[in-house]
Amino acid sequence: MRFCKTECNPSSETGKADAVTIGDFTISNFGDGQVWIEDGDEDAMAIDESKLVEALRELYRDNF
């Protein structure tokens, strides 16, 4: 995991947004309860932050 800047997030006025990269996934704030997720150079989309939290909780419950 590393903290970085992404140039893919279309909500950024400067063309760069603070992000965290885990493996091939880069996650950054998209605003108003959404996050921008990039899967390497192949795909990117905005999703509700609550859906990401739900998926992480499920992963945590199933593995710990």
N, C-alpha and C positions, 0 to 999 in steps of 0.2 A: 504494500500500500504506500502510495506517495501523494503528497499534496502538490498541486500544480495549477497551471492555467490551461483552459481549453479555448480554442479559437472556433469551435463548432457551434457553441450555444447561440442561437439567434436572438435571444432576449438581451444580450449584452450590447450596450451602446458603444463600447470601446472595441468590440471585436474579441475581447478576452474576458473570461469569467473564472473566478476561483473554483477549483474542482478537486476531487479526490479520485485517484485511479487505483483500482484493485484488479490486478490481472489485465485483461483487455477492456474492462468496463471503466468508463469515466462518468462520474456523477457530479452535477453542478446544480445550483439553484436556478429555477426557471421563473420563480415569482408566484405569489398568491397560492401557496400550498402545492406547487408542482416542482418536480425535479426534471432535469434534462439528463438522459442516460444515453451514452454512446457505447456501442459494441464494436470496439476497434474502429476500422475505417469503413465498415460495411453498413452500419445501420445506426440511426439515432432517433429518439422520440422524447416527447414530454409525457410524464405520467403523474398522477396524483401522488404526493408524498405519502399519504396514508396507505396506498397500495404497496409502496416499497417497504414501509414499516411493517405492514402485515406479513409480507413475504419474509422479511428478516426475522420476525418473531416466530413464524412457523419453522424456519430453518433452525433457529435456536432451540425451540421446544423439541424438535425431532432429533437433535444431536447432543443435547446436554441434559 
